[in-house]
Amino acid sequence: MADLGDLTAALLDAAARAGAEASDALAVAGDSLSVVVRGGALEQAERAEGVDIGLRVLIGRRQACVSSSDTRRETITAMAERAVAMAREAPEDPFCGLADPAQLATGWDLAALDLVDRAPPPAPKDLETAALEAEAAALAVPGVSKMDEAGASWSSSRIHLAASNGFSGGYGRTSHAVQAVAICGEGLGMERDHAFESRNHAADLPDPAEVGRRAGERTAARAGAAKPPSGAFPVLYDERVASGLIGHLVQAINGTAIARGASWLKDALGEAVLPAGIDLIEDPLRPRIGGSKPFDAEGLPVARRALVSGGLLQGWTLDLATARKLGMASTGNAARGTGAPPSPSAGNLALTQGEVSRAALMAEMGTGLLVTGLIGSSINPTTGDYSRGASGFWVENGEIARPVNECTIAGNLREMLMTIRPANDARAHLGRVVPSLLVEGLFIAGA
């Protein structure tokens, strides 16, 4: 496979020869292997390997992006010529542009991040064995009638970013995963649930049988699900789905939404958006975490920072362009693919955990809904009005009474987030470490 640093250097050279005033180039190489089993036999095995390259050129305040999976030199030359021609016809964008050299990351410790598993990749037979173990463990759970699928996968990726401002750097990451999806019941009464685990290093991955057993137990618990009653009730978001609720806050403070004025938090800087004493921390430098990285997609350094501190909103998530629009400095949150310019995106997040268990919050809730699954989404980006399809368990007297499905939960995010009570059950290995959250004041539309 071609050296990614050489590819980005060739792209920059071609852009300069074609007349670009400035440019940056991204090369991404990936290798993956996945296996799916069903009914004790191999259902599907897939292997993929490839390289994608992207080039952004700037002429004055105009920019254009092109991408390709063809790395031949003649293709690189054609890409650069096409990008320059496109940029000359593009509308002016007063906020586009590369970072100043003084802003660039100048050193990083890939060993400390430890994102690459140095052990040999698994053989296809090893992945098949893991998937079969997960499937067998799920089927062994009483109440599970059949499997949708079980699978195991491995992937390895590398990126290299280079720009005419002098930046050049790259890093890699690996991923190992096991999943199982089980079914209980028959016909229209079927219910399903799943378990999924992924780690950078195979040594950190749980036993496949544990993953399968968890999928089976979650599925069996859903047998006989029916609609809950309608009305205003407290809702407890299980740890599996609670990060999605915090994700709506993160989307609302994204620099793109703020610069457009299309956010329900556009005027909330410095104001309370979470209860007092709760922090939301972004840390892109956590070792062995899938969302970690040594620099952002514009070559800027990354660092741990508080998005929310003591319940108060501290700042936006910005790349260079959105920072310039708002008269601020980039927060090192640029992300990009090979075919588009950078845009802001938050990575690893951690919400302050509480001091009590999910069971204790459920007991405090008394009567209400424990949500373990969410589908669909209707979020008004300017008002924060919230509506989502949900499934889970109806709680009475602080105990799970029965499984429920086919209901909708609705409220306003600004009001909802100010009432959250966190449990202490967040999983530390996830990119978004968010515990179960008890939320007041939601309306449930059920039976």
PLY file of the C-alpha trace (Angstrom):
ply
format ascii 1.0
element vertex 447
property float x
property float y
property float z
element edge 446
property int vertex1
property int vertex2
end_header
0.00 0.00 0.00
1.31 3.49 -0.90
2.90 5.62 1.81
0.24 8.12 2.92
2.76 10.88 3.58
4.09 10.54 0.05
0.54 10.69 -1.34
-0.32 13.91 0.50
2.99 15.45 -0.56
2.25 14.56 -4.19
-1.21 16.14 -3.92
0.20 19.39 -2.50
2.86 19.51 -5.22
0.28 18.93 -7.95
-1.97 21.65 -6.51
0.90 24.16 -6.49
1.79 23.33 -10.10
-1.87 23.73 -11.10
-2.00 27.24 -9.65
-3.40 26.84 -6.15
-2.42 29.58 -3.71
-2.83 27.24 -0.74
-3.95 23.66 -0.26
-4.30 20.77 2.13
-4.46 17.05 1.45
-5.83 14.06 3.33
-5.06 10.39 2.69
-6.95 7.60 4.47
-6.08 3.91 4.27
-8.32 1.20 5.69
-8.32 -2.57 6.08
-11.24 -4.48 7.58
-12.55 -7.99 8.09
-16.03 -8.91 9.31
-17.90 -12.18 9.82
-21.62 -12.80 10.40
-23.10 -16.14 11.50
-26.68 -17.35 11.72
-28.03 -20.70 12.84
-24.60 -22.02 13.79
-23.18 -21.50 10.30
-21.24 -18.83 8.48
-23.63 -16.36 6.85
-21.25 -13.74 5.48
-17.57 -12.88 5.47
-16.28 -9.63 4.05
-12.80 -8.22 3.56
-12.12 -4.67 2.40
-8.94 -2.74 1.78
-8.39 0.59 0.11
-7.02 4.11 0.07
-8.95 7.37 -0.37
-7.30 10.71 -1.08
-8.72 14.21 -0.89
-7.46 17.64 -1.88
-8.71 21.10 -0.93
-7.35 24.07 -2.85
-7.74 27.76 -2.09
-7.49 30.71 -4.43
-8.06 33.92 -2.54
-11.22 33.38 -0.53
-12.52 30.67 -2.83
-12.09 26.95 -2.19
-12.93 23.59 -3.75
-12.53 19.96 -2.72
-12.00 16.83 -4.81
-11.44 13.21 -3.83
-10.58 9.85 -5.38
-9.69 6.27 -4.59
-7.27 6.17 -7.51
-3.74 7.04 -6.37
-1.96 7.01 -9.73
0.16 10.08 -10.42
-1.86 11.04 -13.50
-5.03 10.95 -11.41
-3.44 13.18 -8.77
-2.48 15.68 -11.46
-6.00 15.65 -12.89
-7.49 16.08 -9.41
-5.39 19.16 -8.77
-6.25 20.74 -12.10
-9.95 20.06 -11.58
-9.89 21.45 -8.04
-8.17 24.66 -9.13
-10.68 25.14 -11.95
-13.56 24.58 -9.51
-12.11 26.99 -6.96
-11.84 29.78 -9.54
-15.58 29.46 -10.17
-16.64 28.96 -6.53
-18.33 31.75 -4.57
-16.17 33.69 -2.15
-16.11 32.55 1.45
-14.49 35.22 3.66
-13.94 32.71 6.46
-12.21 29.83 4.65
-8.47 29.34 4.84
-5.67 27.30 6.35
-4.30 27.77 9.85
-1.45 30.17 10.44
1.80 28.24 10.96
1.98 29.49 14.56
-1.33 27.76 15.32
-0.24 24.29 14.20
0.41 21.29 16.40
4.15 20.67 16.54
4.42 17.46 18.55
2.28 14.63 19.84
2.74 11.36 21.69
1.20 8.49 19.72
2.58 5.95 22.21
0.62 7.60 25.02
-2.59 7.47 22.97
-2.00 3.76 22.26
-4.65 3.57 19.53
-3.06 0.74 17.53
-3.12 -2.91 18.60
0.31 -4.29 17.69
-0.89 -7.89 17.86
-1.43 -9.63 14.48
-4.90 -9.17 12.93
-7.34 -11.99 13.70
-7.80 -14.75 11.14
-11.27 -15.10 9.59
-11.70 -18.40 11.45
-11.01 -16.65 14.76
-13.74 -14.10 14.06
-16.13 -16.87 13.05
-15.44 -18.72 16.30
-16.10 -15.56 18.32
-19.38 -14.92 16.49
-20.53 -18.52 17.01
-19.73 -18.28 20.73
-21.80 -15.11 21.01
-24.69 -16.69 19.13
-24.68 -19.86 21.22
-24.62 -17.90 24.47
-27.60 -15.79 23.39
-29.62 -18.82 22.28
-28.95 -20.51 25.62
-30.90 -17.79 27.45
-34.46 -19.02 28.25
-37.03 -17.11 26.21
-34.83 -16.41 23.19
-36.51 -17.98 20.18
-33.93 -17.27 17.47
-31.12 -15.00 16.41
-31.19 -12.14 13.98
-27.42 -12.35 13.68
-24.14 -12.48 15.54
-20.88 -11.11 14.26
-17.29 -10.20 14.94
-15.06 -7.74 13.13
-11.64 -6.14 12.99
-10.47 -2.99 11.27
-7.33 -0.94 10.94
-7.14 2.59 9.58
-4.45 5.20 9.03
-4.69 8.86 8.10
-2.17 11.47 7.01
-2.86 15.18 6.75
-0.56 17.68 5.08
-0.96 21.33 4.11
0.94 24.06 2.32
1.26 25.94 5.64
3.87 23.38 6.66
1.80 20.88 8.62
2.33 17.15 8.06
1.27 14.38 10.40
-0.51 11.06 10.63
-1.72 8.36 12.97
-3.56 5.05 12.96
-6.10 3.15 14.99
-7.45 -0.39 15.23
-10.82 -1.73 16.31
-12.07 -5.13 17.45
-15.81 -5.74 17.90
-18.36 -8.42 18.77
-22.13 -8.10 18.47
-25.26 -10.20 18.85
-28.92 -9.47 18.04
-31.47 -11.87 19.55
-35.24 -12.31 19.06
-37.99 -13.52 21.38
-41.61 -14.30 20.59
-43.23 -15.06 17.26
-45.04 -13.16 14.50
-46.34 -9.73 15.49
-45.28 -10.42 19.08
-41.58 -10.60 18.28
-39.19 -8.37 20.21
-35.45 -7.95 19.76
-32.51 -6.48 21.56
-28.76 -6.56 21.16
-25.35 -6.21 22.74
-22.29 -4.69 21.11
-18.74 -4.25 22.35
-15.82 -2.57 20.61
-12.26 -1.82 21.71
-9.03 -0.56 20.14
-7.16 -3.58 21.53
-8.35 -7.18 21.38
-7.07 -7.78 24.92
-9.64 -5.28 26.24
-12.63 -6.89 24.48
-15.07 -8.88 26.67
-15.51 -12.59 26.08
-17.86 -13.17 23.10
-20.05 -15.44 25.21
-20.60 -12.57 27.65
-21.73 -10.33 24.81
-24.12 -12.99 23.54
-25.53 -13.70 27.00
-26.20 -10.01 27.56
-28.03 -9.77 24.22
-30.12 -12.81 25.12
-31.04 -11.54 28.57
-31.99 -8.11 27.26
-34.16 -9.70 24.59
-35.89 -12.20 26.88
-36.79 -9.38 29.26
-38.76 -7.72 26.45
-41.20 -10.61 25.93
-44.82 -9.46 25.90
-44.06 -5.75 25.53
-47.07 -3.44 25.18
-47.77 0.28 25.14
-47.43 2.20 28.42
-50.09 4.62 29.67
-50.13 8.18 28.38
-49.44 11.17 30.57
-46.74 13.24 32.23
-44.20 11.01 33.98
-40.51 11.03 34.88
-38.30 9.17 32.42
-35.09 7.31 33.26
-32.73 7.07 30.29
-30.70 3.87 30.60
-26.94 4.27 30.24
-27.13 2.65 26.80
-29.15 5.58 25.41
-28.38 8.46 27.79
-25.46 9.69 25.68
-27.94 10.49 22.92
-29.69 12.99 25.18
-26.39 14.73 25.91
-25.64 14.52 22.20
-28.52 16.92 21.52
-26.81 19.49 23.76
-23.52 18.92 21.93
-25.21 19.44 18.56
-26.74 22.69 19.81
-23.32 24.16 20.70
-21.70 23.15 17.43
-20.14 26.17 15.77
-22.00 25.58 12.50
-25.38 25.84 14.24
-24.28 28.84 16.30
-22.89 30.72 13.30
-26.17 30.19 11.46
-28.21 31.25 14.47
-30.04 27.93 14.23
-29.62 26.63 17.78
-31.79 26.61 20.86
-28.63 27.46 22.83
-27.41 30.31 20.61
-27.76 32.88 23.41
-26.83 30.59 26.31
-23.05 31.15 26.58
-22.23 31.48 30.27
-25.73 30.42 31.31
-26.92 27.29 33.11
-27.69 24.47 30.70
-27.27 21.58 33.18
-27.88 21.40 36.94
-25.31 23.03 39.21
-22.33 20.79 39.92
-22.46 18.88 36.62
-19.61 19.14 34.12
-19.37 17.98 30.52
-15.73 17.43 29.59
-14.23 16.78 26.17
-10.91 14.94 26.18
-9.46 13.86 22.80
-6.28 12.50 24.43
-7.70 9.53 26.37
-5.60 6.38 25.76
-7.12 3.42 23.91
-10.38 5.23 23.09
-11.81 5.17 19.59
-12.47 8.92 19.40
-9.01 10.00 20.54
-6.64 11.82 18.18
-3.36 13.75 18.39
-4.47 16.75 16.29
-7.59 17.94 14.49
-8.39 17.93 10.77
-6.74 21.34 10.26
-3.52 20.35 12.01
-4.33 22.22 15.23
-3.44 20.82 18.65
-6.19 19.21 20.72
-6.63 19.37 24.47
-8.97 18.53 27.31
-11.58 21.24 27.87
-14.86 21.83 29.67
-17.91 22.34 27.48
-20.02 22.77 30.61
-18.59 23.52 34.06
-20.74 23.56 37.17
-23.80 23.50 34.91
-22.70 26.66 33.02
-22.03 26.60 29.28
-18.37 27.47 28.68
-18.05 27.67 24.92
-18.82 26.43 21.44
-17.32 23.61 19.39
-15.34 25.39 16.66
-13.13 24.81 13.66
-11.23 27.66 12.00
-14.06 28.81 9.70
-16.78 28.92 12.35
-14.37 30.54 14.81
-13.64 33.31 12.30
-17.37 33.84 11.71
-17.91 34.27 15.44
-14.77 36.31 16.12
-13.32 33.56 18.31
-10.45 31.07 18.28
-10.75 27.49 17.03
-11.20 24.92 19.78
-9.31 22.29 17.77
-12.48 20.46 16.79
-12.17 20.31 13.01
-13.18 17.02 11.40
-13.34 16.11 7.72
-13.53 13.40 5.13
-11.60 13.33 1.90
-14.33 14.99 -0.16
-15.35 18.00 1.91
-13.81 20.92 3.81
-13.45 20.75 7.60
-16.39 21.28 9.92
-16.59 21.30 13.74
-17.28 18.08 15.64
-16.96 17.07 19.29
-15.17 13.85 20.20
-14.70 12.04 23.51
-17.08 13.32 26.19
-17.64 12.60 29.87
-20.55 13.79 32.02
-20.21 14.05 35.79
-21.46 10.84 37.36
-23.80 10.74 40.33
-23.41 8.92 43.62
-26.29 6.45 43.34
-27.10 3.46 41.16
-29.66 3.24 38.40
-31.78 1.10 40.73
-31.72 3.88 43.33
-32.87 6.45 40.75
-35.61 4.06 39.67
-36.78 3.73 43.27
-36.79 7.52 43.57
-38.77 7.79 40.32
-41.56 5.59 41.69
-43.77 5.40 38.62
-42.48 6.20 35.15
-40.62 4.93 32.10
-37.19 3.32 31.91
-36.01 3.87 28.32
-33.59 1.32 26.86
-34.18 1.97 23.15
-34.89 5.03 20.99
-36.00 5.26 17.37
-36.60 8.20 15.08
-36.05 11.79 16.06
-37.97 15.03 15.80
-35.86 17.81 17.28
-36.56 21.46 16.50
-33.04 22.94 16.28
-34.14 26.48 17.11
-36.57 25.80 19.99
-35.26 22.53 21.43
-38.67 20.86 21.23
-38.02 17.13 21.51
-39.95 14.03 20.44
-38.65 10.47 20.03
-40.03 6.97 19.74
-39.05 4.84 22.71
-39.14 1.36 24.20
-38.10 -0.01 27.56
-39.85 -0.89 30.81
-42.70 0.53 32.84
-41.74 1.16 36.45
-44.17 1.04 39.38
-43.28 1.52 43.03
-39.66 1.83 42.02
-39.50 -1.61 40.39
-39.70 -2.80 36.78
-43.30 -3.93 36.21
-43.39 -4.89 32.52
-41.73 -4.25 29.16
-43.17 -1.51 26.94
-42.88 -0.48 23.31
-44.48 1.74 20.66
-44.55 4.95 22.69
-43.34 8.50 22.17
-41.63 10.73 24.72
-41.73 14.50 24.30
-40.56 17.65 26.03
-38.24 20.63 25.59
-34.51 19.97 25.76
-33.65 23.21 27.57
-36.10 22.32 30.33
-35.30 18.59 30.33
-31.55 19.00 30.70
-31.95 21.30 33.69
-33.68 18.48 35.61
-31.28 15.58 34.96
-30.11 13.37 37.82
-27.12 11.18 36.87
-26.54 7.65 38.18
-23.06 6.16 38.72
-23.10 3.49 36.00
-21.26 5.06 33.04
-18.84 2.73 31.22
-15.36 4.23 31.21
-14.20 2.62 27.95
-16.72 4.44 25.76
-15.99 7.58 23.79
-19.01 9.20 25.43
-19.02 8.38 29.13
-22.57 9.22 30.20
-24.45 7.46 33.03
-28.15 6.70 33.26
-30.11 9.95 33.57
-33.40 10.61 35.36
-35.36 13.39 33.65
-38.48 15.12 34.92
-41.35 16.69 33.05
-41.73 14.54 29.95
-44.98 13.59 28.29
-45.44 9.95 27.26
-47.83 9.08 24.43
-48.72 5.41 24.72
-51.99 3.52 25.06
0 1
1 2
2 3
3 4
4 5
5 6
6 7
7 8
8 9
9 10
10 11
11 12
12 13
13 14
14 15
15 16
16 17
17 18
18 19
19 20
20 21
21 22
22 23
23 24
24 25
25 26
26 27
27 28
28 29
29 30
30 31
31 32
32 33
33 34
34 35
35 36
36 37
37 38
38 39
39 40
40 41
41 42
42 43
43 44
44 45
45 46
46 47
47 48
48 49
49 50
50 51
51 52
52 53
53 54
54 55
55 56
56 57
57 58
58 59
59 60
60 61
61 62
62 63
63 64
64 65
65 66
66 67
67 68
68 69
69 70
70 71
71 72
72 73
73 74
74 75
75 76
76 77
77 78
78 79
79 80
80 81
81 82
82 83
83 84
84 85
85 86
86 87
87 88
88 89
89 90
90 91
91 92
92 93
93 94
94 95
95 96
96 97
97 98
98 99
99 100
100 101
101 102
102 103
103 104
104 105
105 106
106 107
107 108
108 109
109 110
110 111
111 112
112 113
113 114
114 115
115 116
116 117
117 118
118 119
119 120
120 121
121 122
122 123
123 124
124 125
125 126
126 127
127 128
128 129
129 130
130 131
131 132
132 133
133 134
134 135
135 136
136 137
137 138
138 139
139 140
140 141
141 142
142 143
143 144
144 145
145 146
146 147
147 148
148 149
149 150
150 151
151 152
152 153
153 154
154 155
155 156
156 157
157 158
158 159
159 160
160 161
161 162
162 163
163 164
164 165
165 166
166 167
167 168
168 169
169 170
170 171
171 172
172 173
173 174
174 175
175 176
176 177
177 178
178 179
179 180
180 181
181 182
182 183
183 184
184 185
185 186
186 187
187 188
188 189
189 190
190 191
191 192
192 193
193 194
194 195
195 196
196 197
197 198
198 199
199 200
200 201
201 202
202 203
203 204
204 205
205 206
206 207
207 208
208 209
209 210
210 211
211 212
212 213
213 214
214 215
215 216
216 217
217 218
218 219
219 220
220 221
221 222
222 223
223 224
224 225
225 226
226 227
227 228
228 229
229 230
230 231
231 232
232 233
233 234
234 235
235 236
236 237
237 238
238 239
239 240
240 241
241 242
242 243
243 244
244 245
245 246
246 247
247 248
248 249
249 250
250 251
251 252
252 253
253 254
254 255
255 256
256 257
257 258
258 259
259 260
260 261
261 262
262 263
263 264
264 265
265 266
266 267
267 268
268 269
269 270
270 271
271 272
272 273
273 274
274 275
275 276
276 277
277 278
278 279
279 280
280 281
281 282
282 283
283 284
284 285
285 286
286 287
287 288
288 289
289 290
290 291
291 292
292 293
293 294
294 295
295 296
296 297
297 298
298 299
299 300
300 301
301 302
302 303
303 304
304 305
305 306
306 307
307 308
308 309
309 310
310 311
311 312
312 313
313 314
314 315
315 316
316 317
317 318
318 319
319 320
320 321
321 322
322 323
323 324
324 325
325 326
326 327
327 328
328 329
329 330
330 331
331 332
332 333
333 334
334 335
335 336
336 337
337 338
338 339
339 340
340 341
341 342
342 343
343 344
344 345
345 346
346 347
347 348
348 349
349 350
350 351
351 352
352 353
353 354
354 355
355 356
356 357
357 358
358 359
359 360
360 361
361 362
362 363
363 364
364 365
365 366
366 367
367 368
368 369
369 370
370 371
371 372
372 373
373 374
374 375
375 376
376 377
377 378
378 379
379 380
380 381
381 382
382 383
383 384
384 385
385 386
386 387
387 388
388 389
389 390
390 391
391 392
392 393
393 394
394 395
395 396
396 397
397 398
398 399
399 400
400 401
401 402
402 403
403 404
404 405
405 406
406 407
407 408
408 409
409 410
410 411
411 412
412 413
413 414
414 415
415 416
416 417
417 418
418 419
419 420
420 421
421 422
422 423
423 424
424 425
425 426
426 427
427 428
428 429
429 430
430 431
431 432
432 433
433 434
434 435
435 436
436 437
437 438
438 439
439 440
440 441
441 442
442 443
443 444
444 445
445 446
